[in-house]
């Protein structure tokens, strides 16, 4: 089993480092499990990296399998990932960023302006997908539709 330690990184950095490491690992034709060391979190409540990484993994399940470290080895600070195929990072990162941005209701134009590095089509499709997944809902804000994360 190979290891990846993401201690000391921000949540965004940790997800990016994991995805890049994982995809390199898969492209090398290795199916060896990856033991991701993220820690339990200083708060004692699970840590942001642990929670976001597992949410990220749950969304990527068709491309991989994973088990919580507490279920495999009794360690809350690790997650074991069993690779299948490369994951689509850009879409997942956009979805997570939109959800974070929409902690308060935002119109599609505000979301699009915030994420200009993505195409309008990518933003619109991601919003639609998040609504379908019930991770975001559409609400009426005057005459306009707005979106808020659930």
C-alpha positions in Angstrom: 0.0 0.0 0.0 1.4 3.4 -0.9 0.8 6.5 1.3 -0.1 10.1 0.6 0.1 12.6 3.5 -1.9 15.8 3.1 -1.4 17.2 6.6 -0.8 20.9 6.8 -2.5 21.7 3.4 -5.7 23.7 2.9 -8.8 21.7 1.9 -8.5 22.8 -1.7 -4.8 22.0 -1.8 -5.4 18.6 -0.2 -8.1 17.7 -2.8 -5.9 18.8 -5.7 -2.8 17.0 -4.4 -4.8 13.9 -3.8 -6.5 14.0 -7.3 -3.2 14.5 -9.1 -1.4 11.8 -7.1 -4.3 9.4 -7.6 -4.5 10.0 -11.3 -0.7 9.5 -11.7 -1.0 6.3 -9.7 -3.8 5.0 -11.9 -2.0 6.0 -15.1 1.0 4.0 -14.0 -1.3 0.9 -14.2 -1.0 0.3 -10.5 -4.1 -0.9 -8.6 -2.3 -0.9 -5.3 -4.4 0.9 -2.6 -3.6 4.4 -1.6 -3.5 5.2 2.2 -4.4 8.9 2.5 -3.2 10.4 5.8 -5.4 13.5 6.5 -5.5 13.5 10.3 -8.5 13.6 12.5 -8.5 17.4 12.8 -7.4 19.8 15.5 -11.0 20.5 16.5 -11.5 16.8 17.5 -14.7 16.8 15.3 -13.3 15.1 12.2 -11.3 17.8 10.5 -12.2 19.7 7.3 -9.8 17.7 5.0 -11.2 14.4 6.2 -14.8 15.4 5.6 -14.2 17.1 2.2 -12.0 14.3 1.0 -14.6 11.7 1.9 -17.3 13.7 0.2 -15.1 14.0 -2.9 -14.5 10.3 -2.8 -18.2 9.5 -2.5 -18.8 11.6 -5.6 -16.1 9.7 -7.5 -17.3 6.2 -6.6 -17.7 5.0 -10.1 -14.0 5.6 -10.7 -12.7 4.3 -7.3 -13.7 2.5 -4.1 -12.7 3.7 -0.6 -13.0 2.7 3.0 -12.8 4.8 6.1 -9.6 4.2 8.1 -11.6 3.6 11.2 -13.3 0.6 9.5 -10.1 -0.9 8.1 -7.5 -0.2 10.8 -9.2 1.7 13.6 -7.6 4.9 12.6 -9.8 8.0 12.1 -7.1 10.0 10.5 -6.7 7.9 7.3 -8.8 6.9 4.3 -7.9 3.9 2.1 -8.6 4.4 -1.6 -8.8 1.5 -4.1 -8.2 2.8 -7.6 -10.2 1.8 -10.7 -9.7 4.6 -13.2 -8.7 8.3 -13.4 -11.1 10.8 -11.8 -12.4 14.0 -13.4 -10.9 16.7 -11.2 -12.0 19.9 -12.9 -15.7 19.2 -12.6 -15.5 18.1 -9.0 -13.5 21.1 -8.0 -16.0 23.4 -9.7 -18.9 21.7 -8.0 -17.3 22.0 -4.6 -16.4 25.7 -5.2 -19.9 26.5 -6.3 -21.4 24.9 -3.2 -19.1 26.9 -1.0 -19.8 30.1 -2.8 -23.6 29.5 -2.6 -23.8 29.3 1.2 -26.0 32.3 0.6 -28.4 32.5 -2.4 -26.7 33.5 -5.6 -28.0 34.1 -9.1 -26.6 32.2 -12.0 -25.0 35.4 -13.3 -23.2 36.0 -10.0 -22.0 32.4 -10.0 -20.8 32.7 -13.5 -18.9 35.9 -12.7 -17.2 34.3 -9.7 -16.0 31.3 -11.8 -14.9 33.1 -15.0 -12.1 30.6 -15.5 -14.7 28.1 -16.4 -16.9 28.3 -19.5 -20.5 29.5 -19.0 -21.7 26.1 -20.2 -19.5 24.3 -17.5 -21.0 26.5 -14.8 -24.6 26.0 -16.0 -24.2 22.2 -16.3 -22.6 22.0 -12.9 -25.4 24.0 -11.3 -28.0 21.8 -13.0 -26.2 18.7 -11.8 -26.0 20.0 -8.2 -29.7 20.7 -8.2 -30.4 17.2 -9.6 -28.2 15.7 -6.9 -30.2 17.7 -4.3 -26.9 19.3 -3.1 -28.3 22.7 -4.1 -31.8 24.1 -4.6 -33.3 26.8 -6.8 -35.2 29.5 -5.0 -37.0 32.6 -6.3 -35.3 35.9 -5.6 -37.7 38.5 -6.9 -38.0 37.9 -10.7 -34.8 35.9 -10.8 -33.8 32.3 -9.9 -31.1 32.0 -7.3 -29.3 28.9 -6.0 -28.3 28.0 -2.5 -26.3 25.0 -1.2 -28.0 22.5 1.0 
